[in-house]
Amino acid sequence: AGAVAAVKGGELAVRGCVVEFTRTGPGAGRGGAIVNYRGDVRISRSTFRGNVAAKGVDGSATGGTDGGVVGVGDHLYHHGGTNNDPGSLWIDYDTTFDGKVHAVNQASSDQSI
């Protein structure tokens, strides 16, 4: 889970970073670079390129199966948690994922990027 960072209830700020060519192990399943479980993650002015999350614990290409959510998040997986403890995700417009902008404003629901 998260080859570069795994956030579990804490805080992570990524500013002006290049995160490229990271890969989770075959049993990890989600978040090729970053996985967030109920933490607060803020990403700005950063580039994510060529990261890979394992495609579920069996290595299939159909996406993750953890919690019934499809999509492993090759770069980032944010698990929103519960209403009592949702965590948050914020990504600015200057951050790119394989050349594409995916801005997020305080998401508390699950996100796979």
C-alpha positions in Angstrom: 0.0 0.0 0.0 1.6 3.2 -1.2 5.1 2.6 -2.4 6.1 6.2 -1.4 3.8 7.0 1.5 1.0 5.4 3.5 -1.1 7.8 5.6 -3.2 6.3 8.4 -5.0 9.0 10.2 -2.1 11.5 10.0 -1.2 14.4 7.7 0.9 14.5 4.6 1.8 17.5 2.5 3.5 17.0 -0.9 4.8 20.2 -2.4 6.8 20.6 -5.6 7.7 17.0 -5.9 8.2 14.6 -8.8 7.0 11.1 -7.9 7.7 8.6 -10.7 8.1 4.9 -11.5 7.1 3.6 -8.1 5.3 0.3 -7.8 3.5 -1.5 -4.9 4.1 -5.1 -4.3 1.8 -7.7 -5.7 -0.2 -8.1 -2.5 -0.6 -4.4 -1.8 -3.3 -3.7 -4.3 -3.8 0.1 -4.1 -2.0 3.5 -4.3 1.0 3.0 -6.5 2.7 6.1 -4.9 0.4 7.2 -2.1 -2.4 5.5 -0.1 -4.5 7.5 2.4 -6.8 5.9 5.0 -8.6 8.6 6.9 -5.7 11.0 6.9 -5.4 14.5 5.6 -3.4 14.8 2.4 -2.6 18.0 0.5 -0.8 17.8 -2.8 0.4 20.9 -4.7 2.7 21.8 -7.7 3.7 18.1 -8.1 4.1 15.6 -10.9 3.2 12.0 -10.7 4.4 9.8 -13.6 4.5 6.1 -14.4 3.5 4.8 -11.0 1.8 1.4 -10.8 -0.4 -0.2 -8.2 -0.8 -3.9 -8.1 -4.1 -4.9 -9.7 -5.7 -6.5 -6.7 -4.1 -9.2 -4.6 -4.3 -11.8 -7.4 -2.5 -9.5 -9.9 -5.5 -9.3 -12.2 -6.0 -6.3 -14.5 -9.6 -5.7 -13.4 -8.9 -3.4 -10.5 -8.8 -3.7 -6.8 -11.5 -5.5 -4.8 -10.9 -4.1 -1.3 -14.1 -2.9 0.1 -16.0 -3.4 -3.1 -14.4 -0.3 -4.8 -13.1 -0.9 -8.3 -10.0 1.1 -9.2 -6.6 0.7 -7.7 -5.2 4.2 -8.1 -1.9 3.8 -9.9 -0.8 7.1 -8.4 -3.0 7.6 -5.4 -5.8 5.9 -3.5 -7.8 7.8 -1.0 -10.1 5.9 1.3 -12.7 8.3 2.7 -13.5 6.2 5.7 -16.7 6.8 7.7 -18.8 10.0 8.3 -17.2 10.2 11.8 -13.7 10.0 10.4 -13.6 10.7 6.7 -10.1 12.2 6.3 -9.6 14.6 3.4 -7.8 14.9 0.1 -6.9 18.2 -1.7 -5.0 18.4 -5.0 -4.3 21.7 -6.8 -4.5 22.5 -10.5 -0.7 22.6 -10.8 -0.4 18.9 -10.1 -0.4 16.4 -12.9 -0.8 12.6 -13.1 0.7 11.2 -16.3 0.3 14.7 -17.8 -3.3 15.2 -16.8 -4.7 17.5 -14.2 -7.0 15.9 -11.6 -7.8 18.6 -9.1 -9.7 17.6 -6.0 -11.2 20.0 -3.5 -11.5 18.4 0.0 -12.8 15.0 -1.1 -13.9 12.9 1.8 -15.2 10.0 -0.4 -13.1 7.3 -2.1 -10.8 8.5 -4.9 -8.6 6.5 -7.3 -6.2 8.4 -9.5 
